Amino acid sequence: MPTLVGAAMIAAAILLSTLITAIGSRYVGFESPTEESAWLVDRLTGAVYRCQAAGRGRASCEAEIATGSVGERQRR
């Protein structure tokens, strides 16, 4: 019985650390070629946001509709 309790504690710790990692890296940011805006991607929902900041401080982000798909890599 103590072995099962220990295994359950280890499994719970692994699941909790995975959840924390997933939440911490939910958003991925990409710079645009110009310094006027940046793109923010929500990895959980797939939503794409274009963020703009007029100066220092908080940026305003608007949802963008992304169409198309990523092409497959050619195998060599």
C-alpha positions in Angstrom: 0.0 0.0 0.0 2.8 2.6 0.8 4.2 1.9 -2.7 0.9 2.9 -4.3 0.7 6.1 -2.3 4.2 7.0 -3.3 3.5 6.3 -7.0 0.3 8.4 -6.8 2.2 11.3 -5.3 4.9 11.1 -8.0 2.2 11.0 -10.7 0.4 14.0 -9.2 3.7 16.0 -9.1 4.4 15.2 -12.8 0.9 16.2 -13.9 1.0 19.4 -11.8 4.4 20.4 -13.3 3.2 19.7 -16.8 0.1 21.9 -16.2 2.2 24.7 -14.9 4.6 24.5 -17.8 1.7 24.5 -20.3 0.0 27.6 -18.7 3.3 29.4 -18.5 4.1 29.0 -22.2 0.6 29.5 -23.5 1.4 32.6 -25.6 4.2 32.8 -28.3 5.2 36.2 -29.7 6.7 37.0 -33.1 8.2 40.2 -34.2 7.0 41.7 -37.5 9.4 43.1 -40.1 8.5 46.6 -39.0 8.8 47.8 -35.4 5.2 49.0 -35.4 3.6 45.7 -34.4 4.1 42.2 -33.2 2.1 39.0 -33.4 0.9 37.0 -30.4 -0.3 33.4 -30.8 -2.4 31.6 -28.2 -1.1 28.1 -28.4 -4.1 26.7 -26.5 -6.9 28.1 -28.7 -4.9 28.9 -31.9 -6.0 32.6 -31.8 -3.7 35.1 -33.5 -3.4 38.7 -32.2 -1.7 41.7 -33.8 -0.4 43.9 -31.1 0.6 47.6 -31.5 2.1 50.0 -29.0 2.2 53.7 -29.8 5.0 54.2 -27.3 6.2 52.8 -24.0 3.6 51.1 -21.9 0.8 48.7 -22.6 0.1 47.5 -26.1 -3.3 47.1 -27.7 -4.0 43.7 -29.3 -6.7 42.9 -31.8 -7.7 39.4 -32.9 -6.8 38.7 -36.5 -8.3 36.0 -38.7 -5.5 33.8 -40.1 -6.3 31.8 -43.2 -4.2 29.2 -45.0 -2.0 26.5 -43.7 1.7 25.8 -43.1 3.1 23.8 -46.0 4.8 20.5 -45.5 8.5 20.4 -45.5 10.1 18.7 -48.5 11.9 15.5 -47.6 15.3 14.9 -49.0 
